[in-house]
């Protein structure tokens, strides 16, 4: 027995040394893990990558992307509805909420007893050699027995085990509260996802409409550059203007054509961004209805303090942070309770039937039936675990403090976003009248200078400068309208009212 004990200890020490050596061999000079795959592992990785790609394509085929009607022009509310139903983020957030609800059910199940039914049936063959010894006058004398005992056996066992926790210092209650707070956070995050998608669609839509208006501005600018070039060409043909002036007009036309191409490119990129947010394919042929920015209410409907209070009371992502902090607190309480004793009761009922044959014996068949009914009161206390529970408590406490700091950070960000959005909206509204006046004045100046140029009373430089000023005024008007719409949407989103 002593030799066996020494052999087992030697094997245990060798195993620990080998594991430690393997851990050190797999770590780099800074402690990071270093893994160098063999050629066979590389080939397996390539095969696995191809298989995962095929799986991804199969999943994409199972998803329906044919929800866009290319013959229909979608308004902003319709685009928001499409994104709510088809954006993958909403489905991911929904599944997260479902998982949180299931976790709550799992923690509530801890308050019920656990009933386990076990059963097994099997058999086999056995053989046995018997040797013995007796003591005679202090001398051990071997005694021979029949060493040919053997036979076949069958064994049937069945039982029912019942276990119920009586008292655990509130661990189950804390786990259930933590799961419910996590479920609340998941539901709030689901609402926040919907608001975020609505905000993203709104911003992308306003950007698309602004780029469409900039295309119209570029087209008007290109048309005016063509008119100036035509008038300049006519005067040049009549010998009234020099070639450098004609070249300036051609340069202005080329610049206008370039600006038009650039504006159309920006519109196409904005359209693709909107399609991606909706969850459709780039080739879906999405048509978007135009938006009349003049319908926007150029007023702030409430003072700043009202938006701040709304953000603190109903912004879902901020409230989700609070719920997560509450869940972290309950998890800390549950972890702390897990270091204390637990009292439970256990009941058992079992039945066993054993049958065997004995070859060469007078009694050939032997059977044994056994039934057991029992119960016990158990106390479990992790008295020593090498500091594992102490580390768990420290980790849970740190997670709780981290969640509290995340709440404060989210609160500060929410307030800053409300202030920034309110200031931007107020400034954009104040700029609207100036942008309208600038556009009217630039249009009148360009018309007057163009008429004067046709009569030969104004230089080409003045006309080209007026055309550039008019294009800039039209772009400023479009961007000002977009800024008002976007800042109002941002303010509604930041205060949780979108």
N, C-alpha and C positions, 0 to 999 in steps of 0.2 A: 504493500500500500504506500509506503514511504517513497519507494522508487517511482511508482506511478505518479505521485504528487509532484516529485521533482521534474519528471518528464513533462508534465502538463505546464508547470511554471516556466520551464525552458522554452516550450513552444509558444507560450503567451508572450514572453519577452522578445523572441525572434519576430513574431508577428508585429508587435508594436514598433520595433526597429525598422522593419521593412516598410511599414506604412509611413513612418516619418521620413525615411529616405525617399520614398516615392513622391511625397508632398514637396520635399525640397528640390527634387529633380524636376518637378513640373513648374517651379517658380523661377522667374527671372531674377536679375540682380537687384531689382527694386521691389521684389515680392509679387510682381504680376505673373499671371499664369501664362506659360508659353507652351503651345501645342504645335508640333510639327507633323502634319499628316503624311502618311506614306503614300506611295503611288496608288495603291489599292483604295485607300481612303479618299484620295482625290477623285478617282473614277466613280466611287460611290456617291460623292457629293455632286458631281456633274449629272449623274443619272437621277438623283433625288431632285435636283433643280429642274430638270426637264419634266419630271413627273409632277412637280408642284406647279409648273407653268401650265401644263395640260389641265390640272385640276382647277386652276384659276380661270382658264378660258371656259371650262365647263360651267363653273359657277356664274360667269358672265352671261352665258347663253341661257341659263335658267331664269335670269332676271329680265323683266319686260321693259324695254326701252322705247316701245312704240307708242308712248302716250302723248307725243307731240303731233298736233295736226298742222302740217306745213301750209295749209290753206287758210288758217285762222290767225288773226292778230290778237295776241294776248295782252290784256291790261295788267296793271300792277297787282290788283287783288287776285287775279287768276294765276299769275306767276308765283305769288306767295303760296297759293293753295297747292300748286304743282310741287313746289319745293318741300312743303310740309309733308307731302305724301311719298315723294320719291327720293329725297336726299338721304344718302346712307347714314348720315349722322343721327337722324331721327330714329331710324331703326336700331342703331347701336345703342342710343340712349334708352330706348324702350326696353331692350333686352337687359340692360344694366338694372333698370327698375324692376323687371321681372325676377332677376337673380337676387336682388335685395329682398323682395317679398318672400322668396323661397328661403332665404337665410333666416328671416324672422320666424317662419314656420319651423325651421330646424331647431332654433333655440327654444321655442315654446314646447317642442316635443320633449325637452328635458324634464318637464314637470310630470310626465306620465311614467308609469313603470315600464320596464323593458322585459318582454316575454320572449324567450328563445326556445325553439323546439329543435332538438337534435336527434338524429337517428343514423344508425350504421348497421351494415350487415356484411359479413365476410367469412372467410374460412381459409384453411391451409393444411399443411402437413407438418407434423412434428416428430422428432426422434430424440432419444435421450440415452446417454451412457451413465450408469450409476457406479460409483466406487465409494468405498467407505473404509473405516479403520476402527479398531477397538483397542483398548488398553488392557494388557495382561501383565501383572506384576511390574507395572511401570514401563513396560515395553509396548510400543505401538505396533500392532499386528494388522496388516491389510486384510480386509474382508471383501470377497468378490460378490457382486450382485448380478442379477440378470441385466445385461447391457444391451439387450435387443428391443427395449420398449420403444414403440412408435405408434403413430396413428394419424388419422385425419380429424379435423375439428371444424365446427361452424359456430359463429358468435353473432347474436342479435342483441343490439342495445338501443334503447330509446329513452328520451327524457325531456323534461320541461324545466327550464330555469327562469326564475323570476327575481328581478332586482329593482329596487326602488330607493332613491335617495331621499332620506328623511330631512337632513339639515346640512347645509353647505356654507353657512355664514353669508348668504345673499349672492353667491356666485351665479346661480341660474337666473336670478332676477336681474342682476347687472348685465349678463349676457343678452337677455331678452330686450332690455332697454337700449343697449348699444345697437342691437340689430334693428330695432324700430327706428332709432335715430338715423341709422344708415339708410333705411328704407325711405325715410322722409327726405334725406339729402338726395337720394337717387330720383325721387319724384320731382323735387325742386330742380335738379339738374336737367331732367327731361323737359320741364317747362322752360328752363333757361336755354336749352338747345333750340326749342321752337322759336323763342324770341330772337336768338342769335341768327337763325336762318332767315327769319322775317327781315331782320335788319340788314343782313348781307344781300338779300334779294332787292331790298329797297335801295340800298346804296348802289348796287350794280345797275339797277334800272335807271336811276337818276344819272349815273355816269354815262350810260348808253345814250340816253336822250340828250345829254349835253354834247356828246360827240356827234350825234346826228345834227344838232343845231350848228355845231362848228363846221360840219360838212356843208351845210347850207350857206354859212358865212364864207367858206372858202370858195364855193361855187359863184356866189355873188362877186367876190373879190376877183376871181378869174374872169368873170364876164366883164367887169369894169376894166380890167387890164386889157382884154381884147378890144374894148371900145376905144381905150386910149391909144392902143397901137394902131387901130384902123384910122383914127383921126390923125395921128402922127404920120402914118404912111401916106395919107392923102396930101397932107401939107408938104411932106418931103418930095412927093412926086411933082408937086407944083413948084418946087424950089423955094418954099417958104421956110423950111427948117433944114438944119444941117444933119449930117449922118450921125454924129455923136448923140444927138437928141433922139434919133430913131433907135439907136442901139440901147439907150436907156429904157425906152418903151418896151423893146423886146426883152430886156433883162427883167423888167417888172412882170411881163407875161410869163416868163419861165419860172420866176419865183412863185407866182400865183399858182401855176400848175403843180409845182412841187408841194406847196402847202396843201393843195387839194388832195394829192395822193397820200400825204402824211395823215390828213384828217380822216380819210377813208380807212386807212390802216388802223388808226387808233379805235375807230368805231368797230371794226371787225374783232379786234382784241377784246374790247369791252363786251361784245356780243358773246364771244366764247367764254368769258368769265361768268356771264349770267347763265349760260347753258350748263356750265360745270356746277354752279351752285344749285340749280334746279335738279340736277342728277340725270340729265339727258346726254345723248351722244353728240359730238360736234357736228355730225352730218345730218342732224335731225331736221334742219330747215326751219328753225324757230323764227316766227314773225312777231314783232313787238309793236303794239299800238303806241302811237305818239301820245305825249302828255302835255297838257296845257299848263305851263308853270304860272300863268296869270291867275289860275284858280287858287293858288296858295294864299292862305291867310297870312298877311304880312304883320302879324302881331303875336306877341307872346301871351298865351292865354292865362298864365298864372305867374306870380312872383317867384323868385329864385328859391326862397325858403320852402315853398310848397313842393317844388321838384326835389329838393334835398330830403324832405321828410318822406316823400313817396319812395325815393330810392332806399331809404333805411327800412321802410316797412314792407315793401313788396318786391324788391329786386331779387329774383329767384336765385341767381348764382351767389349773391351775398348771403341770403338765408340758408343756402345749401352749406356754405362754409360754417355757419353757426351750428347747423345740425350735425355736421361732421365733428365739430369740437365737442358737442354733447355726447356723441357716440364714443369719442376717444376718452372722455371722462368715465363713462360707464365701463369701457374696456379696461381702464386702469383699476377700477373697483373690482371687476371680475378677476383680474390677474392677481390682485392682492388677496382676494378671498381664496384663490386657488392654493395659497401657501398654508392655509389653515386646515384642520381636520375636517373630514367629511363622514357623516353617519348615514348608513344605509342598511336596509334589510335584504336578505336573500333567502329565497325558498327554492327547493329542488325536489323533483320527483323523477325517479329513474327506474328503468326495468332492464334487466340483462338476462339473456338465455344463452348458456354455453353447452354445447354438445360435442362429444369426442368419442372416437373409437380407439381401443387399445389392442394392438395386434399381439397374439400369443398369450393373452391373459384369460383367466376364467371369466372375469366380467368384461365383456367386449364393448358395450356401449355405456357411457357415463354422461349424465345430464345434470346441469345446475341452473336453477332460476333464482334471480335475486331482484327484490324490489326495495326501493329506498325512498322514504319521505323525510325531509329534513328542512330546517330553517335556521337562520343565524342573524345576528345583529353585528354589523361590521363597522369598524372605525379605520379610516385610511388617512394617514398623515405623512406627507413627504418630509421626514425628519432630516435627512441629509441627501443632497443631490449635487454636491460639488459646486454650489453657488448658482445653479441653473435658475431657480425660482427668483432669487435676488436679482439676477440680470433681467429676467422677464419683467419684474416690477419696475426696474429702472427704465427699460425700453418703453413700457406703457406710459410711465410718467413723462418721459421725453416726448412721446407722440402726442400726449395731451397738451403739453406746453406748445409744441409745434402747431397744433391745430388752433390754439388760441391766438398765436401770433399771425397765423394765416387769416383769421377773422379780422384782426386789426388792420392788416395790410390790405385786404379786400375792401374794408370800409373806407380807408383813406383813398384808395384808387377810385372807388365809386363816387365819393364826394368830389374828388378832383375832376373826374370825368363830367359830372353834372355842372360844376362851375365852368369848366372849359367849354362844354357844349352850349351852355346858356350864353356865355360871352360871345362865342362865335356866331350863334344865331342872332343875337342882338346887333352885333356889328354888321352881319350880312343884311339884315333888314334895313339898317341905316344906310347902307350903300346902294340899296335898290333905286331910290329916287335919283341919286347922283348918276348911276349907270344909265337910267332912262334919259336924263337930261344930256348926258355925254353922247348917247347914240343919236338923239335928235339934232344936236348941234353939229356932230360930225357928218351926218347925212346932208344937212343943209349946206355946210361948207363945201362938201364934195360936189354937190349939184351946181352950186354957184361957180366954183372954180372950173368945173368941166365946161359949163356954158361959156365962161370967159375964155377958156382955152380954144374952144371951137371958133371964137371970134378973133383969136390971135392976140388977146390982151393979157394972157397969163402964161408963164413959163411952164414947161413940162415938169420941172422939179416940184413946183407948188402943187400941181395936179397929182403927181405920184405920192407926195407926202400926204395929201388929203385922202387919197385912196387907202394908204396904209393906216392912217388914223381912223378911218371909217371901219376897216376890217378889225382893228384892235378894239374899237368901241362895241362892235357887234359881238366879238368874242368875250369881252368883259361883261356884257349884258347876259350872255348865255351862262357864263361861269358864276355870275352873281345869283342868278335864279337857281342854279344847281347848288350853290353854297347854302342858300336859304333852306331849300328842301332837305339837303343832306344834314345840315346842322339841327333842324327841327326833328328829323328822324333819330339823330344821334342823342338828342336831349330826351326824347321819349324812351329810347332804349336804355340810356344810362339811368333813368329814374324808374325803370321797370314798368312802363306804361305802354309799351309798343305791342 
